[in-house]
């Protein structure tokens, strides 16, 4: 029954259409997962240093059990009453500021951000959105405009409502107190107002994961939040990647960055891979949105999704995974700094908790991105059974973002292997 | 642990925000489901004559087993190779015309329609969309414009791209060969062209379920498909409700209506409640879309979703549920016609397979909608343990759309009870 890799690639083209992206020069055919480990069809084991969706580990028994139990009991929608969604939203909102009191549940982070932008339009009567120029917030017609890859001809003319500020970059353009970023956002807000769209919202990942997780100090978002409020707009924090304890210091990165957003969106790790997303906000904002759109989501907040999501929250709490992520992340950065002392090609080491990585440069003076080298390293690591990836504007930053149960021992295997690969890989191809 | 209904309602307002809709004057607190049966928190049993999402029955053992097995083995995304999505799409596309050869998988029908409209924009370079004036195609910023409930102030100005034709209505405005409908669509296409948007697509449910499932003859969509093609637009058939054998004669309602769409979208029943949706189309259309948008959906097509969806297809096939739906639906309509002979308030009986119902009127001459009466009937049925709903422009049509394993015996219980309720309910309040 098992196809060869070549047959799988051929069938992907035939059945999924041309141009479906894969990871690695030799894509991996994964068939099994457990905790921080993945196995391919030939039985080879990989250490997963990349996947944030299985936040409490691949096939986490508590989550799997919750899904199975609820799927075998009842799965229906929120037009019938069910306590699962109430217990979950109560617990979820309990992890945030008291003003973030209510939630709409969706199936994806994209749906969550699509709602959030409409909430901002509904609350402000304006349409101008500001984001960074190296971000991604999802795949609907509306929120896909927040990525920069769409040509202006597609997207029903929505591009006009989006303006972009240069993404923060602690390595190349230090902005220690966030004032430069705040001023840049202020400029784009003024441009929206001059164009007649007005200003509805700033939407950002509070730890800027797609932007390369710059080493911003705690509280760094306070100035920009001030600018947003002064302009009468909403602050939307997209915690799809940065939330659920990823940074190892707080449950939510906006807490680390010292702000209370108007709207928090979430997705990926929320159900450990089960399709669930959500928007947490003030009841007033939710009410305005529901009145404007009469929103209903068939699968959103169904009992199985809520059971999966509740198991994730409980697992994070019971296993103390936020503090664990902090401890292991600290160890990992120490190992990375040791590699920085050893290899000229490492220009910068950054991160917090279990999102961390190193920026690769051809020379430390000019900080010329070592993009191709980074690619070779990632492919070499994959062939040694270590899965991670790269990101950032220059695609030269190792992106390491494992499931939270990732251990000190796992980190040591990762960096022992990286040490070998860096020693063997030529900086110039 | 179990809250009272009053406490649940209070917590819904508090935690989900104001204005979350429920069914019935006395909302039902469902805790368990099996096949065509639901149970509330007090142990009361209900016959489910409404829910199409659990298409192969609530908690179908084959689907639950598939979800549990795969959730305990691996759940990851399509940037790694996995055969689950290939086997599924191969089987799914095998149920359609050869031109409908490839698929993009999503988590919801809304995401599927959001993609479909952008595919049409990408293929035609135009933005004008035509739909009926009594439809619903989902909840994203883009596709929510296809419902008529949005005020023009919300939705990022997308409303300009949508024009609506009067929904077909076989009872009040017969259009036996679909020529009137085709001409109406042609008029709206011309209006889009005059306004400068051009014409991108007609999007319709081929059995018009939200519109009240008019009794259109097989092949009824041929004239409008001709109009769409002549105008250079795409025909998008939204099979979210009408697909997967619902009509009891064909797997897909577009087949019943005699057309091969350019794009088919699906959702709700696809995973029997597990969040999965999809778009089936030509490889050329999929390729154009992927190039334009670099679309990726984190949860879309994951191994668990594919396992759930595959189990649904196999269950429909192995249990011969399309033919079963045809047989039971035929019996149900005979029972409904008997009630039509007995009760003046029933003005029309319609449907195919396991989507059927009766339109309630105050008088058969003027066909004045008996909207409030219909509401009382539905609430009375709920109190007798029968769950169904109403729909249509006048909200006076009983909507009966049970899981496909619904039996002749189930239908008899439904209509015996409906007979009692109609006998006891006063037409005038």
Boltz contact constraints between the chains, C-beta under 6 A:
constraints:
  - contact:
      token1: [A, 8]
      token2: [B, 81]
      max_distance: 6.0
  - contact:
      token1: [A, 11]
      token2: [B, 86]
      max_distance: 6.0
  - contact:
      token1: [A, 15]
      token2: [B, 86]
      max_distance: 6.0
  - contact:
      token1: [A, 15]
      token2: [B, 89]
      max_distance: 6.0
  - contact:
      token1: [A, 15]
      token2: [B, 90]
      max_distance: 6.0
  - contact:
      token1: [A, 15]
      token2: [B, 102]
      max_distance: 6.0
  - contact:
      token1: [A, 17]
      token2: [B, 102]
      max_distance: 6.0
  - contact:
      token1: [A, 17]
      token2: [B, 283]
      max_distance: 6.0
  - contact:
      token1: [A, 17]
      token2: [B, 286]
      max_distance: 6.0
  - contact:
      token1: [A, 17]
      token2: [B, 287]
      max_distance: 6.0
  - contact:
      token1: [A, 18]
      token2: [B, 287]
      max_distance: 6.0
  - contact:
      token1: [A, 19]
      token2: [B, 290]
      max_distance: 6.0
  - contact:
      token1: [A, 21]
      token2: [B, 79]
      max_distance: 6.0
  - contact:
      token1: [A, 22]
      token2: [B, 79]
      max_distance: 6.0
  - contact:
      token1: [A, 23]
      token2: [B, 79]
      max_distance: 6.0
  - contact:
      token1: [A, 27]
      token2: [B, 81]
      max_distance: 6.0
  - contact:
      token1: [A, 28]
      token2: [B, 80]
      max_distance: 6.0
  - contact:
      token1: [A, 29]
      token2: [B, 81]
      max_distance: 6.0
  - contact:
      token1: [A, 30]
      token2: [B, 76]
      max_distance: 6.0
  - contact:
      token1: [A, 30]
      token2: [B, 80]
      max_distance: 6.0
  - contact:
      token1: [A, 32]
      token2: [B, 73]
      max_distance: 6.0
  - contact:
      token1: [A, 32]
      token2: [B, 74]
      max_distance: 6.0
  - contact:
      token1: [A, 33]
      token2: [B, 74]
      max_distance: 6.0
  - contact:
      token1: [A, 59]
      token2: [B, 72]
      max_distance: 6.0
  - contact:
      token1: [A, 64]
      token2: [B, 71]
      max_distance: 6.0
  - contact:
      token1: [A, 64]
      token2: [B, 72]
      max_distance: 6.0
  - contact:
      token1: [A, 67]
      token2: [B, 71]
      max_distance: 6.0
  - contact:
      token1: [A, 68]
      token2: [B, 68]
      max_distance: 6.0
  - contact:
      token1: [A, 71]
      token2: [B, 64]
      max_distance: 6.0
  - contact:
      token1: [A, 71]
      token2: [B, 67]
      max_distance: 6.0
  - contact:
      token1: [A, 72]
      token2: [B, 59]
      max_distance: 6.0
  - contact:
      token1: [A, 72]
      token2: [B, 64]
      max_distance: 6.0
  - contact:
      token1: [A, 73]
      token2: [B, 32]
      max_distance: 6.0
  - contact:
      token1: [A, 74]
      token2: [B, 32]
      max_distance: 6.0
  - contact:
      token1: [A, 74]
      token2: [B, 33]
      max_distance: 6.0
  - contact:
      token1: [A, 75]
      token2: [B, 273]
      max_distance: 6.0
  - contact:
      token1: [A, 76]
      token2: [B, 30]
      max_distance: 6.0
  - contact:
      token1: [A, 79]
      token2: [B, 21]
      max_distance: 6.0
  - contact:
      token1: [A, 79]
      token2: [B, 22]
      max_distance: 6.0
  - contact:
      token1: [A, 79]
      token2: [B, 23]
      max_distance: 6.0
  - contact:
      token1: [A, 80]
      token2: [B, 28]
      max_distance: 6.0
  - contact:
      token1: [A, 80]
      token2: [B, 30]
      max_distance: 6.0
  - contact:
      token1: [A, 81]
      token2: [B, 8]
      max_distance: 6.0
  - contact:
      token1: [A, 81]
      token2: [B, 27]
      max_distance: 6.0
  - contact:
      token1: [A, 81]
      token2: [B, 29]
      max_distance: 6.0
  - contact:
      token1: [A, 86]
      token2: [B, 11]
      max_distance: 6.0
  - contact:
      token1: [A, 86]
      token2: [B, 15]
      max_distance: 6.0
  - contact:
      token1: [A, 89]
      token2: [B, 15]
      max_distance: 6.0
  - contact:
      token1: [A, 90]
      token2: [B, 15]
      max_distance: 6.0
  - contact:
      token1: [A, 102]
      token2: [B, 15]
      max_distance: 6.0
  - contact:
      token1: [A, 102]
      token2: [B, 17]
      max_distance: 6.0
  - contact:
      token1: [A, 107]
      token2: [B, 107]
      max_distance: 6.0
  - contact:
      token1: [A, 107]
      token2: [B, 108]
      max_distance: 6.0
  - contact:
      token1: [A, 107]
      token2: [B, 275]
      max_distance: 6.0
  - contact:
      token1: [A, 108]
      token2: [B, 107]
      max_distance: 6.0
  - contact:
      token1: [A, 114]
      token2: [B, 140]
      max_distance: 6.0
  - contact:
      token1: [A, 114]
      token2: [B, 141]
      max_distance: 6.0
  - contact:
      token1: [A, 118]
      token2: [B, 141]
      max_distance: 6.0
  - contact:
      token1: [A, 121]
      token2: [B, 154]
      max_distance: 6.0
  - contact:
      token1: [A, 122]
      token2: [B, 154]
      max_distance: 6.0
  - contact:
      token1: [A, 127]
      token2: [B, 156]
      max_distance: 6.0
  - contact:
      token1: [A, 139]
      token2: [B, 295]
      max_distance: 6.0
  - contact:
      token1: [A, 139]
      token2: [B, 297]
      max_distance: 6.0
  - contact:
      token1: [A, 140]
      token2: [B, 114]
      max_distance: 6.0
  - contact:
      token1: [A, 140]
      token2: [B, 140]
      max_distance: 6.0
  - contact:
      token1: [A, 141]
      token2: [B, 114]
      max_distance: 6.0
  - contact:
      token1: [A, 141]
      token2: [B, 118]
      max_distance: 6.0
  - contact:
      token1: [A, 141]
      token2: [B, 142]
      max_distance: 6.0
  - contact:
      token1: [A, 142]
      token2: [B, 141]
      max_distance: 6.0
  - contact:
      token1: [A, 144]
      token2: [B, 293]
      max_distance: 6.0
  - contact:
      token1: [A, 149]
      token2: [B, 294]
      max_distance: 6.0
  - contact:
      token1: [A, 154]
      token2: [B, 121]
      max_distance: 6.0
  - contact:
      token1: [A, 154]
      token2: [B, 122]
      max_distance: 6.0
  - contact:
      token1: [A, 154]
      token2: [B, 292]
      max_distance: 6.0
  - contact:
      token1: [A, 156]
      token2: [B, 127]
      max_distance: 6.0
  - contact:
      token1: [A, 156]
      token2: [B, 158]
      max_distance: 6.0
  - contact:
      token1: [A, 156]
      token2: [B, 161]
      max_distance: 6.0
  - contact:
      token1: [A, 158]
      token2: [B, 156]
      max_distance: 6.0
  - contact:
      token1: [A, 161]
      token2: [B, 156]
      max_distance: 6.0
  - contact:
      token1: [A, 268]
      token2: [B, 298]
      max_distance: 6.0
  - contact:
      token1: [A, 273]
      token2: [B, 75]
      max_distance: 6.0
  - contact:
      token1: [A, 275]
      token2: [B, 107]
      max_distance: 6.0
  - contact:
      token1: [A, 275]
      token2: [B, 275]
      max_distance: 6.0
  - contact:
      token1: [A, 275]
      token2: [B, 299]
      max_distance: 6.0
  - contact:
      token1: [A, 283]
      token2: [B, 17]
      max_distance: 6.0
  - contact:
      token1: [A, 286]
      token2: [B, 17]
      max_distance: 6.0
  - contact:
      token1: [A, 287]
      token2: [B, 17]
      max_distance: 6.0
  - contact:
      token1: [A, 287]
      token2: [B, 18]
      max_distance: 6.0
  - contact:
      token1: [A, 290]
      token2: [B, 19]
      max_distance: 6.0
  - contact:
      token1: [A, 292]
      token2: [B, 154]
      max_distance: 6.0
  - contact:
      token1: [A, 293]
      token2: [B, 144]
      max_distance: 6.0
  - contact:
      token1: [A, 294]
      token2: [B, 149]
      max_distance: 6.0
  - contact:
      token1: [A, 295]
      token2: [B, 139]
      max_distance: 6.0
  - contact:
      token1: [A, 297]
      token2: [B, 139]
      max_distance: 6.0
  - contact:
      token1: [A, 298]
      token2: [B, 268]
      max_distance: 6.0
  - contact:
      token1: [A, 299]
      token2: [B, 275]
      max_distance: 6.0
